[in-house]
Amino acid sequence: IGSLLGAAAAFFGGWVDHVVIWLYTTLASIPYLVLLVVLAYAFSGMVLRLDLFGRPMSVDVGSTLLPVYVALCATFWIGPCRVIRGETLKIKQLEYVQAATATGFSRTYILVRHILPNAAHLMLINFSLLFIGAVKSEVILSFLGLGVKKGPSWGIMISHSAQEVVNG
């Protein structure tokens, strides 16, 4: 999400750039752990009522990992967006992008075919760094009771052994 938004903002410029910059600046001004807890808590008590094949079905979203996924997606796209935006600003000035523009290719084609593949290395680096942060965030959310409710999690193990840790 962040990579696509950052590339589109830098490549198209104008109002797209202003909207994306405003969005990630606004979300980046909130400490990510606070935003993570608020988003996970907001989705934790949600129950979806689905009607598949004419049968009503109720799914408790709070018992799934969906609140954690939504919270992580809403907070961890900001870093890759900023990095890919900067790389796209650099790449769009290179000769092969200008040649593709002069040849008559559409801007979307140039973005998908030339710019995003040349920024893929930064996407992989950001993914590997953010994966560590996502694991730590899941542990924190599970410790607070907002993440995994059932199943193995470091956060649950730490919260169950809190009294033993205090006793030494």
DSSP file (Angstrom, degrees, kcal/mol; ACC not computed):
  #  RESIDUE AA STRUCTURE BP1 BP2  ACC     N-H-->O    O-->H-N    N-H-->O    O-->H-N    TCO  KAPPA ALPHA  PHI   PSI    X-CA   Y-CA   Z-CA
    1    1 A I     >        0   0    0      0, 0.0     4,-2.4     0, 0.0     5,-0.2   0.000 360.0 360.0 360.0 -48.9    0.0    0.0    0.0
    2    2 A G  H  >  +     0   0    0      1,-0.2     4,-2.6     2,-0.2     5,-0.2   0.882 360.0  51.4 -65.3 -38.3    2.7    2.4    1.0
    3    3 A S  H  > S+     0   0    0      2,-0.2     4,-2.4     1,-0.2     5,-0.2   0.925 112.4  45.4 -65.7 -44.1    4.9    1.6   -2.0
    4    4 A L  H  > S+     0   0    0      2,-0.2     4,-2.4     1,-0.2     5,-0.2   0.916 115.2  47.1 -66.4 -42.6    2.0    2.2   -4.5
    5    5 A L  H  X S+     0   0    0     -4,-2.4     4,-2.4     2,-0.2    -2,-0.2   0.913 113.7  48.1 -65.2 -42.1    0.9    5.4   -2.8
    6    6 A G  H  X S+     0   0    0     -4,-2.6     4,-2.1    -5,-0.2     5,-0.2   0.906 113.4  46.8 -65.5 -42.1    4.5    6.8   -2.6
    7    7 A A  H  X S+     0   0    0     -4,-2.4     4,-2.5    -5,-0.2     5,-0.3   0.918 114.4  47.1 -66.9 -42.4    5.2    5.9   -6.2
    8    8 A A  H  X>S+     0   0    0     -4,-2.4     4,-2.4    -5,-0.2     5,-0.5   0.900 111.2  52.2 -65.6 -39.6    1.9    7.4   -7.5
    9    9 A A  H  X5S+     0   0    0     -4,-2.4     4,-1.5    -5,-0.2     8,-0.3   0.932 115.7  39.3 -62.9 -45.7    2.4   10.6   -5.4
   10   10 A A  H  <5S+     0   0    0     -4,-2.1    -2,-0.2    -5,-0.2    -1,-0.2   0.884 119.5  45.1 -73.2 -37.8    5.9   11.3   -6.7
   11   11 A F  H  <5S+     0   0    0     -4,-2.5    -2,-0.2    -5,-0.2    -3,-0.2   0.929 122.8  32.4 -76.1 -43.9    5.2   10.3  -10.3
   12   12 A F  H  <5S+     0   0    0     -4,-2.4    -3,-0.2    -5,-0.3    -2,-0.2   0.807  89.4 179.0 -83.8 -29.9    1.9   12.0  -10.8
   13   13 A G    >X< +     0   0    0     -4,-1.5     3,-1.1    -5,-0.5     4,-0.8  -0.142  38.0  75.5  63.7-160.9    2.6   15.0   -8.5
   14   14 A G  H 3> S-     0   0    0      1,-0.3     4,-1.9     2,-0.2    -1,-0.2  -0.264 113.7  -8.5  61.6-136.2    0.1   17.8   -8.1
   15   15 A W  H 3> S+     0   0    0      1,-0.2     4,-2.4     2,-0.2    -1,-0.3   0.794 134.1  59.3 -69.3 -28.1   -3.0   17.1   -5.9
   16   16 A V  H <> S+     0   0    0     -3,-1.1     4,-2.3     2,-0.2    -1,-0.2   0.937 107.8  46.4 -64.2 -45.0   -2.1   13.3   -5.7
   17   17 A D  H  X S+     0   0    0     -4,-0.8     4,-2.5    -8,-0.3     5,-0.2   0.908 112.4  50.1 -62.0 -43.4    1.2   14.2   -4.1
   18   18 A H  H  X S+     0   0    0     -4,-1.9     4,-2.3     2,-0.2    -1,-0.2   0.898 111.5  47.9 -64.5 -41.1   -0.4   16.7   -1.7
   19   19 A V  H  X S+     0   0    0     -4,-2.4     4,-2.4     2,-0.2    -2,-0.2   0.927 114.1  45.6 -66.4 -45.3   -3.1   14.2   -0.5
   20   20 A V  H  X S+     0   0    0     -4,-2.3     4,-2.7     2,-0.2     5,-0.3   0.915 114.1  48.5 -66.6 -42.4   -0.6   11.4    0.1
   21   21 A I  H  X S+     0   0    0     -4,-2.5     4,-2.2    -5,-0.2     5,-0.2   0.917 112.7  48.7 -63.2 -42.7    1.8   13.7    1.9
   22   22 A W  H  X S+     0   0    0     -4,-2.3     4,-2.3    -5,-0.2    -2,-0.2   0.914 112.2  49.9 -62.2 -41.8   -1.0   15.1    4.0
   23   23 A L  H  X S+     0   0    0     -4,-2.4     4,-2.3     1,-0.2    -2,-0.2   0.942 115.1  40.2 -65.0 -49.1   -2.2   11.6    4.8
   24   24 A Y  H  X S+     0   0    0     -4,-2.7     4,-2.0     1,-0.2    -1,-0.2   0.816 115.0  52.7 -75.3 -26.2    1.1   10.1    5.9
   25   25 A T  H  X S+     0   0    0     -4,-2.2     4,-1.1    -5,-0.3    -1,-0.2   0.905 110.8  47.9 -69.3 -40.4    2.2   13.3    7.7
   26   26 A T  H  < S+     0   0    0     -4,-2.3     4,-0.4    -5,-0.2     3,-0.4   0.937 116.3  42.3 -64.6 -46.8   -1.1   13.2    9.7
   27   27 A L  H >< S+     0   0    0     -4,-2.3     3,-0.8     1,-0.2    -1,-0.2   0.834 111.6  55.6 -70.7 -31.1   -0.7    9.6   10.6
   28   28 A A  H 3< S+     0   0    0     -4,-2.0    -1,-0.2     1,-0.2    -2,-0.2   0.711  96.1  66.2 -73.8 -18.5    3.0    9.9   11.3
   29   29 A S  T 3< S+     0   0    0     -4,-1.1    -1,-0.2    -3,-0.4    -2,-0.2   0.699  90.1  75.0 -75.3 -17.0    2.3   12.6   13.9
   30   30 A I  S <  S-     0   0    0     -3,-0.8     5,-0.0    -4,-0.4     2,-0.0  -0.814 101.1-105.6 -91.9 131.6    0.5   10.1   16.1
   31   31 A P     >  -     0   0    0      0, 0.0     4,-2.4     0, 0.0     3,-0.4  -0.357  28.8-130.7 -57.4 133.3    2.9    7.7   17.9
   32   32 A Y  H  > S+     0   0    0      1,-0.3     4,-2.5     2,-0.2     5,-0.1   0.824 103.6  54.0 -63.1 -32.9    2.6    4.4   16.1
   33   33 A L  H  > S+     0   0    0      2,-0.2     4,-2.2     1,-0.2    -1,-0.3   0.891 110.0  47.3 -68.6 -37.9    2.1    2.4   19.3
   34   34 A V  H  > S+     0   0    0     -3,-0.4     4,-2.5     2,-0.2    -2,-0.2   0.930 114.3  46.8 -66.0 -45.3   -0.9    4.6   20.4
   35   35 A L  H  X S+     0   0    0     -4,-2.4     4,-2.5     1,-0.2     5,-0.2   0.882 111.5  52.8 -63.2 -38.4   -2.4    4.4   16.9
   36   36 A L  H  X S+     0   0    0     -4,-2.5     4,-2.3    -5,-0.2    -2,-0.2   0.920 111.4  45.0 -62.4 -45.9   -1.9    0.6   16.9
   37   37 A V  H  X S+     0   0    0     -4,-2.2     4,-2.5     2,-0.2     5,-0.2   0.912 113.7  49.6 -66.7 -43.0   -3.6    0.2   20.2
   38   38 A V  H  X S+     0   0    0     -4,-2.5     4,-2.3     2,-0.2    -2,-0.2   0.924 113.9  45.0 -63.4 -44.7   -6.5    2.4   19.2
   39   39 A L  H  X S+     0   0    0     -4,-2.5     4,-1.6     2,-0.2    -2,-0.2   0.912 114.0  48.4 -67.5 -41.9   -7.1    0.7   15.9
   40   40 A A  H  X S+     0   0    0     -4,-2.3     4,-0.8    -5,-0.2    -1,-0.2   0.897 113.8  47.7 -65.0 -39.0   -6.8   -2.8   17.4
   41   41 A Y  H  X S+     0   0    0     -4,-2.5     4,-0.7     1,-0.2     3,-0.4   0.879 108.0  55.4 -68.3 -37.3   -9.3   -1.8   20.2
   42   42 A A  H  < S+     0   0    0     -4,-2.3    -1,-0.2     1,-0.2    -2,-0.2   0.859 116.2  36.7 -64.3 -35.1  -11.7   -0.3   17.7
   43   43 A F  H >< S+     0   0    0     -4,-1.6     3,-0.9     1,-0.2    -1,-0.2   0.513  97.0  85.1 -93.8  -5.3  -11.9   -3.5   15.7
   44   44 A S  H 3< S+     0   0    0     -4,-0.8    -1,-0.2    -3,-0.4    18,-0.2   0.849  93.2  40.6 -71.0 -34.4  -11.7   -5.9   18.6
   45   45 A G  T 3< S+     0   0    0     -4,-0.7    -1,-0.2    -3,-0.2     2,-0.2   0.320  87.7 123.5 -95.0   9.7  -15.4   -6.0   19.5
   46   46 A M    <   -     0   0    0     -3,-0.9    15,-1.7    14,-0.1    16,-1.0  -0.479  41.3-165.9 -78.0 138.4  -16.7   -6.0   16.0
   47   47 A V  E     -A   60   0A   0     13,-0.2     2,-0.4    -2,-0.2    13,-0.2  -0.990   7.5-152.7-123.9 123.3  -19.1   -8.8   14.8
   48   48 A L  E     -A   59   0A   0     11,-2.7    11,-3.2    -2,-0.5     2,-0.7  -0.795   2.0-153.7 -95.5 135.7  -19.7   -9.2   11.1
   49   49 A R  E     -A   58   0A   0     -2,-0.4     2,-0.4     9,-0.2     9,-0.2  -0.927  18.5-173.7-110.6 109.7  -23.0  -10.7   10.0
   50   50 A L  E     -A   57   0A   0      7,-3.0     7,-2.8    -2,-0.7     2,-0.6  -0.801  18.3-154.3-106.6 144.4  -22.5  -12.4    6.6
   51   51 A D  E     +A   56   0A   0     -2,-0.4     2,-0.5     5,-0.2     3,-0.2  -0.867  22.1 173.0-118.5  95.7  -25.3  -14.0    4.5
   52   52 A L  E >  S-A   55   0A   0      3,-1.4     3,-1.7    -2,-0.6    -2,-0.0  -0.907  70.5 -11.1-107.7 126.0  -23.7  -16.7    2.3
   53   53 A F  T 3  S-     0   0    0     -2,-0.5    -1,-0.2     1,-0.3    -2,-0.0   0.819 128.1 -57.0  57.4  34.3  -26.0  -18.8    0.2
   54   54 A G  T 3  S+     0   0    0     -3,-0.2    -1,-0.3     1,-0.2    -3,-0.0   0.467 112.6 114.4  82.5   1.2  -29.1  -17.5    2.0
   55   55 A R  E <   -A   52   0A   0     -3,-1.7    -3,-1.4     2,-0.0    -1,-0.2  -0.904  65.8-127.2-108.2 129.6  -27.9  -18.6    5.5
   56   56 A P  E     -A   51   0A   0      0, 0.0     2,-0.4     0, 0.0    -5,-0.2  -0.528  30.8-176.3 -72.0 139.6  -27.1  -15.9    8.1
   57   57 A M  E     -A   50   0A   0     -7,-2.8    -7,-3.0    -2,-0.2     2,-0.5  -1.000  14.4-151.0-140.0 135.6  -23.6  -16.4    9.6
   58   58 A S  E     -A   49   0A   0     -2,-0.4     2,-0.5    -9,-0.2    -9,-0.2  -0.921   9.4-170.3-112.0 130.3  -22.0  -14.4   12.4
   59   59 A V  E     -A   48   0A   0    -11,-3.2   -11,-2.7    -2,-0.5     2,-1.0  -0.978  18.0-141.7-121.4 122.4  -18.2  -13.9   12.6
   60   60 A D  E >   -A   47   0A   0     -2,-0.5     3,-0.9   -13,-0.2     4,-0.3  -0.734  14.0-170.0 -83.7 106.0  -16.6  -12.5   15.7
   61   61 A V  G >  S+     0   0    0    -15,-1.7     3,-1.3    -2,-1.0     5,-0.3   0.805  79.7  66.6 -67.7 -29.8  -13.9  -10.3   14.3
   62   62 A G  G 3  S+     0   0    0    -16,-1.0    -1,-0.2     1,-0.3   -17,-0.1   0.758  97.6  52.9 -64.7 -25.0  -12.4   -9.7   17.7
   63   63 A S  G <  S+     0   0    0     -3,-0.9    86,-0.3    85,-0.1    87,-0.3   0.527 104.0  69.2 -89.0  -4.9  -11.4  -13.4   18.0
   64   64 A T  S <  S-     0   0    0     -3,-1.3     4,-0.2    -4,-0.3    85,-0.0  -0.402  94.1-108.1 -99.5-178.6   -9.5  -13.3   14.7
   65   65 A L  S  > S+     0   0    0      1,-0.2     4,-2.4    -2,-0.1     3,-0.2   0.362  90.4 103.2 -90.1   4.9   -6.3  -11.6   13.7
   66   66 A L  H  > S+     0   0    0     -5,-0.3     4,-2.7     1,-0.2     5,-0.2   0.884  76.9  52.7 -58.2 -42.9   -8.2   -9.1   11.6
   67   67 A P  H  > S+     0   0    0      0, 0.0     4,-2.2     0, 0.0    -1,-0.2   0.900 111.4  47.5 -60.2 -37.4   -7.9   -6.2   14.1
   68   68 A V  H  > S+     0   0    0     -4,-0.2     4,-2.6    -3,-0.2    -2,-0.2   0.914 112.4  49.1 -67.9 -42.3   -4.1   -6.8   14.3
   69   69 A Y  H  X S+     0   0    0     -4,-2.4     4,-2.6     2,-0.2     5,-0.2   0.920 112.2  47.7 -63.0 -44.2   -3.8   -6.9   10.5
   70   70 A V  H  X S+     0   0    0     -4,-2.7     4,-2.1     1,-0.2    -1,-0.2   0.923 113.3  48.1 -63.4 -43.8   -5.8   -3.7   10.1
   71   71 A A  H  X S+     0   0    0     -4,-2.2     4,-1.1    -5,-0.2    -2,-0.2   0.908 113.5  47.0 -64.5 -42.3   -3.8   -1.9   12.8
   72   72 A L  H  X S+     0   0    0     -4,-2.6     4,-2.7     1,-0.2     3,-0.3   0.907 113.1  48.5 -67.2 -41.3   -0.5   -3.0   11.3
   73   73 A C  H  < S+     0   0    0     -4,-2.6     4,-0.5     1,-0.2    -1,-0.2   0.866 110.7  51.8 -65.9 -35.0   -1.5   -2.0    7.7
   74   74 A A  H  < S+     0   0    0     -4,-2.1    -1,-0.2    -5,-0.2    -2,-0.2   0.724 121.6  30.5 -75.8 -20.1   -2.7    1.4    8.9
   75   75 A T  H >< S+     0   0    0     -4,-1.1     3,-0.7    -3,-0.3     4,-0.3   0.758 114.0  54.3-107.9 -30.4    0.5    2.2   10.7
   76   76 A F  T 3< S+     0   0    0     -4,-2.7    -3,-0.1     1,-0.2    -2,-0.1   0.363  89.2  74.7 -94.3   6.9    3.3    0.4    8.8
   77   77 A W  T 3> S+     0   0    0     -4,-0.5     4,-1.7     1,-0.1    -1,-0.2   0.626  79.7  76.5 -87.0 -12.9    2.7    1.8    5.3
   78   78 A I  H <> S+     0   0    0     -3,-0.7     4,-2.0     2,-0.2     5,-0.2   0.918  91.2  49.3 -68.2 -46.6    4.1    5.2    6.1
   79   79 A G  H  > S+     0   0    0     -4,-0.3     4,-2.2     1,-0.2     5,-0.2   0.951 113.4  44.4 -60.9 -53.0    7.8    4.4    6.0
   80   80 A P  H  > S+     0   0    0      0, 0.0     4,-2.8     0, 0.0     5,-0.3   0.861 110.4  57.7 -60.6 -33.2    7.8    2.6    2.7
   81   81 A C  H  X S+     0   0    0     -4,-1.7     4,-1.9     1,-0.2    -2,-0.2   0.927 109.2  44.0 -61.8 -44.6    5.6    5.4    1.2
   82   82 A R  H  X S+     0   0    0     -4,-2.0     4,-1.9     2,-0.2    -1,-0.2   0.909 116.3  46.5 -67.9 -41.7    8.2    8.0    2.1
   83   83 A V  H  X S+     0   0    0     -4,-2.2     4,-2.2     2,-0.2    -2,-0.2   0.940 115.0  44.7 -67.4 -47.6   11.1    5.9    0.9
   84   84 A I  H  X S+     0   0    0     -4,-2.8     4,-2.5     1,-0.2    -1,-0.2   0.845 110.0  56.6 -68.0 -33.2    9.5    4.9   -2.4
   85   85 A R  H  X S+     0   0    0     -4,-1.9     4,-2.2    -5,-0.3    -1,-0.2   0.938 109.3  46.0 -61.5 -46.0    8.3    8.5   -3.0
   86   86 A G  H  X S+     0   0    0     -4,-1.9     4,-1.4     1,-0.2    -2,-0.2   0.899 113.6  48.4 -63.6 -40.7   11.9    9.7   -2.7
   87   87 A E  H  X S+     0   0    0     -4,-2.2     4,-2.9     1,-0.2    -1,-0.2   0.878 110.3  51.9 -67.6 -37.2   13.2    7.0   -5.0
   88   88 A T  H  X S+     0   0    0     -4,-2.5     4,-2.6     1,-0.2    -2,-0.2   0.889 105.1  55.4 -67.0 -38.5   10.5    7.7   -7.6
   89   89 A L  H  < S+     0   0    0     -4,-2.2     4,-0.3     1,-0.2    -1,-0.2   0.873 113.5  42.8 -59.8 -35.3   11.3   11.4   -7.6
   90   90 A K  H >< S+     0   0    0     -4,-1.4     3,-1.1    -5,-0.1    -2,-0.2   0.924 115.1  47.5 -74.8 -45.7   14.9   10.3   -8.5
   91   91 A I  H >< S+     0   0    0     -4,-2.9     3,-2.0     1,-0.3     6,-0.3   0.858 101.0  63.8 -68.0 -35.7   14.0    7.6  -11.0
   92   92 A K  T 3< S+     0   0    0     -4,-2.6    -1,-0.3     1,-0.3    -2,-0.1   0.652  99.3  56.2 -68.5 -10.4   11.5    9.7  -13.0
   93   93 A Q  T <  S+     0   0    0     -3,-1.1    -1,-0.3    -4,-0.3    -2,-0.2   0.487  85.9 107.8 -92.6  -5.1   14.3   12.1  -14.0
   94   94 A L  S <> S-     0   0    0     -3,-2.0     4,-1.8    -4,-0.2     3,-0.5  -0.292  80.6-112.0 -76.4 161.9   16.5    9.4  -15.5
   95   95 A E  H  > S+     0   0    0      1,-0.2     4,-2.6     2,-0.2     5,-0.2   0.855 111.3  55.2 -64.5 -39.6   16.9    9.0  -19.3
   96   96 A Y  H  > S+     0   0    0      1,-0.2     4,-1.8     2,-0.2    -1,-0.2   0.821 108.8  48.8 -69.6 -27.6   15.1    5.8  -19.8
   97   97 A V  H  > S+     0   0    0     -3,-0.5     4,-2.1    -6,-0.3    -1,-0.2   0.894 112.5  48.1 -73.7 -40.5   11.9    7.2  -18.2
   98   98 A Q  H  X S+     0   0    0     -4,-1.8     4,-2.4     2,-0.2    -2,-0.2   0.866 111.2  51.5 -65.4 -35.2   12.2   10.3  -20.3
   99   99 A A  H  X S+     0   0    0     -4,-2.6     4,-1.9     2,-0.2    -2,-0.2   0.899 109.2  49.6 -67.3 -40.3   12.7    8.1  -23.4
  100  100 A A  H  X>S+     0   0    0     -4,-1.8     5,-1.9     2,-0.2     4,-0.9   0.879 111.6  49.2 -65.6 -36.8    9.6    6.1  -22.6
  101  101 A T  H ><5S+     0   0    0     -4,-2.1     3,-0.6     1,-0.2    -2,-0.2   0.922 111.7  48.3 -66.4 -43.7    7.6    9.3  -22.1
  102  102 A A  H 3<5S+     0   0    0     -4,-2.4    -2,-0.2     1,-0.2    -1,-0.2   0.808 105.5  59.3 -66.8 -29.0    8.9   10.7  -25.5
  103  103 A T  H 3<5S-     0   0    0     -4,-1.9    -1,-0.2    -5,-0.1    -2,-0.2   0.765 120.1-109.6 -70.9 -24.6    8.0    7.3  -27.1
  104  104 A G  T <<5 +     0   0    0     -4,-0.9    -3,-0.2    -3,-0.6    -2,-0.1   0.567  61.4 153.9 109.2  10.9    4.4    7.9  -26.1
  105  105 A F      < -     0   0    0     -5,-1.9    -1,-0.2     1,-0.1    -2,-0.0  -0.393  50.1-101.9 -68.6 150.5    3.8    5.3  -23.4
  106  106 A S     >  -     0   0    0      1,-0.1     4,-2.2    -2,-0.1     5,-0.2  -0.299  24.9-117.0 -71.0 158.8    1.1    6.1  -20.8
  107  107 A R  H  > S+     0   0    0      1,-0.2     4,-2.2     2,-0.2     5,-0.1   0.868 115.6  52.3 -65.6 -36.7    2.1    7.4  -17.4
  108  108 A T  H  > S+     0   0    0      2,-0.2     4,-2.6     1,-0.2     5,-0.2   0.913 108.8  50.6 -66.1 -41.6    0.6    4.4  -15.7
  109  109 A Y  H  > S+     0   0    0      1,-0.2     4,-3.0     2,-0.2     5,-0.4   0.914 111.1  48.4 -61.2 -43.9    2.6    2.0  -18.0
  110  110 A I  H  X>S+     0   0    0     -4,-2.2     4,-2.2     2,-0.2     5,-1.8   0.902 112.0  49.9 -63.4 -41.2    5.8    3.8  -17.2
  111  111 A L  I  <>S+     0   0    0     -4,-2.2     5,-2.6     3,-0.2    -2,-0.2   0.937 119.3  36.0 -63.0 -46.8    5.1    3.7  -13.5
  112  112 A V  I  <5S+     0   0    0     -4,-2.6    -2,-0.2     3,-0.2    -1,-0.2   0.869 126.1  37.2 -76.8 -37.2    4.3    0.0  -13.5
  113  113 A R  I  <5S+     0   0    0     -4,-3.0    -3,-0.2    -5,-0.2    -2,-0.2   0.792 132.2  15.8 -89.3 -30.0    6.9   -1.1  -16.0
  114  114 A H  I  X5S+     0   0    0     -4,-2.2     4,-0.7    -5,-0.4    -3,-0.2   0.795 125.3  39.3-114.7 -42.2    9.9    1.1  -15.3
  115  115 A I  I  ><S+     0   0    0     -5,-1.8     4,-0.6     2,-0.2     3,-0.3   0.959 112.4  47.8 -83.5 -51.6    9.7    2.8  -11.9
  116  116 A L  H >4<S+     0   0    0     -5,-2.6     3,-1.1     1,-0.2     4,-0.4   0.898 111.1  50.9 -61.2 -42.0    8.2    0.2   -9.6
  117  117 A P  H >4 S+     0   0    0      0, 0.0     3,-0.8     0, 0.0     4,-0.3   0.863 109.7  51.7 -62.7 -31.4   10.6   -2.6  -10.7
  118  118 A N  H 3< S+     0   0    0     -4,-0.7    -2,-0.2    -3,-0.3    -3,-0.1   0.547 112.5  45.4 -82.2  -5.6   13.6   -0.3  -10.2
  119  119 A A  T XX S+     0   0    0     -3,-1.1     4,-1.3    -4,-0.6     3,-0.6   0.292  83.6 100.0-110.4   6.0   12.4    0.5   -6.7
  120  120 A A  H <> S+     0   0    0     -3,-0.8     4,-2.2    -4,-0.4     5,-0.2   0.825  73.5  62.0 -64.4 -32.5   11.7   -3.1   -5.7
  121  121 A H  H 3> S+     0   0    0     -4,-0.3     4,-2.0     1,-0.2    -1,-0.2   0.883 104.2  48.8 -62.4 -36.2   14.9   -3.5   -3.8
  122  122 A L  H <> S+     0   0    0     -3,-0.6     4,-2.5     2,-0.2    -1,-0.2   0.841 107.7  55.1 -71.3 -32.4   13.8   -0.8   -1.4
  123  123 A M  H  X S+     0   0    0     -4,-1.3     4,-2.3     2,-0.2    -2,-0.2   0.916 109.4  47.1 -64.0 -42.2   10.4   -2.5   -1.0
  124  124 A L  H  X S+     0   0    0     -4,-2.2     4,-2.3     2,-0.2    -2,-0.2   0.893 112.4  49.1 -67.2 -39.9   12.2   -5.7    0.0
  125  125 A I  H  X S+     0   0    0     -4,-2.0     4,-1.9     2,-0.2    -2,-0.2   0.930 112.7  47.5 -64.9 -44.7   14.5   -3.9    2.5
  126  126 A N  H  X S+     0   0    0     -4,-2.5     4,-2.8     1,-0.2     5,-0.2   0.891 110.5  53.0 -63.2 -39.4   11.5   -2.1    4.0
  127  127 A F  H  X S+     0   0    0     -4,-2.3     4,-1.9     1,-0.2    -1,-0.2   0.930 108.9  48.6 -61.2 -45.0    9.6   -5.3    4.3
  128  128 A S  H  X S+     0   0    0     -4,-2.3     4,-0.8     1,-0.2    -1,-0.2   0.868 115.6  44.1 -66.1 -35.0   12.4   -7.1    6.1
  129  129 A L  H  X S+     0   0    0     -4,-1.9     4,-1.1     1,-0.2     3,-0.3   0.889 114.9  47.7 -75.2 -38.9   12.8   -4.2    8.6
  130  130 A L  H  X S+     0   0    0     -4,-2.8     4,-2.3     1,-0.2    -2,-0.2   0.740  99.7  67.9 -74.9 -22.3    9.1   -3.7    9.2
  131  131 A F  H  X S+     0   0    0     -4,-1.9     4,-2.0    -5,-0.2    -1,-0.2   0.894  99.7  50.4 -63.0 -38.7    8.5   -7.4    9.7
  132  132 A I  H  X S+     0   0    0     -4,-0.8     4,-2.2    -3,-0.3    -1,-0.2   0.916 111.2  48.5 -63.5 -43.6   10.5   -7.2   12.9
  133  133 A G  H  X S+     0   0    0     -4,-1.1     4,-2.3     1,-0.2    -2,-0.2   0.850 108.9  53.9 -64.9 -34.4    8.4   -4.3   14.0
  134  134 A A  H  X S+     0   0    0     -4,-2.3     4,-2.3     2,-0.2    -1,-0.2   0.897 108.2  49.1 -67.9 -39.7    5.2   -6.2   13.2
  135  135 A V  H  X S+     0   0    0     -4,-2.0     4,-2.0     2,-0.2    -2,-0.2   0.935 113.0  47.1 -64.4 -45.2    6.3   -9.1   15.3
  136  136 A K  H  X S+     0   0    0     -4,-2.2     4,-2.1     1,-0.2    -2,-0.2   0.896 112.0  50.9 -63.0 -38.9    7.1   -6.8   18.2
  137  137 A S  H  X S+     0   0    0     -4,-2.3     4,-2.7     1,-0.2    -1,-0.2   0.882 108.2  51.8 -67.0 -38.0    3.8   -4.9   17.8
  138  138 A E  H  X S+     0   0    0     -4,-2.3     4,-2.5     2,-0.2    10,-0.3   0.894 109.0  51.2 -64.3 -39.0    1.8   -8.2   17.8
  139  139 A V  H  X S+     0   0    0     -4,-2.0     4,-2.3     2,-0.2    -2,-0.2   0.922 111.7  47.1 -63.1 -43.6    3.5   -9.2   21.0
  140  140 A I  H  X S+     0   0    0     -4,-2.1     4,-1.9     2,-0.2    -2,-0.2   0.932 113.5  47.5 -64.3 -45.9    2.6   -5.8   22.6
  141  141 A L  H  <>S+     0   0    0     -4,-2.7     5,-3.0     1,-0.2     6,-1.2   0.895 113.3  48.1 -64.0 -39.6   -1.0   -6.1   21.4
  142  142 A S  H ><5S+     0   0    0     -4,-2.5     3,-0.8     4,-0.3    -1,-0.2   0.881 109.2  53.4 -68.6 -36.8   -1.3   -9.7   22.7
  143  143 A F  H 3<5S+     0   0    0     -4,-2.3    -1,-0.2     1,-0.2    -2,-0.2   0.885 110.4  47.6 -62.9 -37.9    0.2   -8.7   26.0
  144  144 A L  T 3<5S-     0   0    0     -4,-1.9    -1,-0.2    -5,-0.2    -2,-0.2   0.520 120.1-110.7 -80.5  -5.5   -2.4   -5.9   26.3
  145  145 A G  T < 5S+     0   0    0     -3,-0.8    -3,-0.2    -4,-0.4    -2,-0.1   0.621  95.1 101.5  87.1  13.3   -5.2   -8.3   25.4
  146  146 A L  S   <S+     0   0    0     -5,-3.0    -4,-0.3    -6,-0.2    -5,-0.1   0.471  76.1  48.5-106.9  -5.1   -5.9   -6.7   22.0
  147  147 A G  S    S+     0   0    0     -6,-1.2     2,-0.2     1,-0.3    -5,-0.1   0.396 108.8   4.5-103.3-124.1   -4.1   -9.2   19.7
  148  148 A V        -     0   0    0    -10,-0.3    -1,-0.3     1,-0.2    -3,-0.1  -0.463  53.0-177.7 -67.8 129.7   -4.3  -12.9   19.6
  149  149 A K  S    S+     0   0    0    -86,-0.3     2,-0.4     1,-0.3    -1,-0.2   0.823  70.5  25.3 -95.9 -39.9   -6.8  -14.3   22.0
  150  150 A K  S    S+     0   0    0    -87,-0.3    -1,-0.3     2,-0.1     6,-0.0  -0.948 102.5  36.4-125.5 144.9   -6.3  -18.0   21.5
  151  151 A G  S    S-     0   0    0     -2,-0.4     2,-0.3    -3,-0.1     5,-0.1  -0.432  96.5 -33.1 107.4 176.3   -3.2  -19.8   20.3
  152  152 A P        +     0   0    0      0, 0.0     2,-0.3     0, 0.0    -2,-0.1  -0.533  64.4 148.9 -77.8 132.9    0.5  -19.3   20.7
  153  153 A S     >  -     0   0    0     -2,-0.3     4,-2.1     1,-0.1     5,-0.2  -0.946  48.7-133.7-158.6 141.1    1.8  -15.8   21.1
  154  154 A W  H  > S+     0   0    0     -2,-0.3     4,-2.5     1,-0.2     5,-0.2   0.882 109.0  56.9 -62.7 -37.0    4.8  -14.4   23.0
  155  155 A G  H  > S+     0   0    0      1,-0.2     4,-2.2     2,-0.2    -1,-0.2   0.901 107.6  46.7 -61.7 -41.7    2.5  -11.6   24.4
  156  156 A I  H  > S+     0   0    0      2,-0.2     4,-2.3     1,-0.2    -1,-0.2   0.912 112.1  51.1 -66.1 -42.1    0.1  -14.2   25.9
  157  157 A M  H  X S+     0   0    0     -4,-2.1     4,-1.4     1,-0.2    -2,-0.2   0.896 111.6  47.5 -62.4 -40.0    3.0  -16.1   27.4
  158  158 A I  H  < S+     0   0    0     -4,-2.5    -1,-0.2     2,-0.2    -2,-0.2   0.911 112.1  49.2 -67.9 -41.8    4.5  -13.0   28.9
  159  159 A S  H >< S+     0   0    0     -4,-2.2     3,-0.9     1,-0.2     4,-0.3   0.862 110.9  50.4 -68.3 -33.4    1.1  -11.9   30.4
  160  160 A H  H 3< S+     0   0    0     -4,-2.3     3,-0.3     1,-0.2    -1,-0.2   0.794 115.2  43.1 -72.8 -26.5    0.5  -15.4   31.9
  161  161 A S  T 3X S+     0   0    0     -4,-1.4     4,-2.0    -5,-0.2    -1,-0.2   0.178  79.8 110.2-102.7  18.0    3.9  -15.4   33.5
  162  162 A A  H <> S+     0   0    0     -3,-0.9     4,-2.1     1,-0.2    -1,-0.2   0.895  78.5  50.2 -60.1 -41.6    3.8  -11.8   34.8
  163  163 A Q  H  > S+     0   0    0     -3,-0.3     4,-2.1    -4,-0.3    -1,-0.2   0.875 110.0  50.6 -66.9 -36.5    3.5  -12.8   38.4
  164  164 A E  H  > S+     0   0    0      2,-0.2     4,-0.8     1,-0.2    -1,-0.2   0.865 109.6  50.9 -67.7 -35.4    6.5  -15.1   38.1
  165  165 A V  H  < S+     0   0    0     -4,-2.0     3,-0.4     2,-0.2    -2,-0.2   0.898 110.4  49.1 -67.5 -40.3    8.6  -12.4   36.5
  166  166 A V  H  < S+     0   0    0     -4,-2.1    -2,-0.2     1,-0.2    -1,-0.2   0.896 110.2  51.2 -65.7 -39.4    7.7  -10.0   39.4
  167  167 A N  H  <        0   0    0     -4,-2.1    -1,-0.2    -5,-0.2    -2,-0.2   0.634 360.0 360.0 -73.9 -13.1    8.6  -12.7   41.9
  168  168 A G     <        0   0    0     -4,-0.8    -3,-0.2    -3,-0.4    -4,-0.1   0.452 360.0 360.0  89.7 360.0   12.0  -13.2   40.2
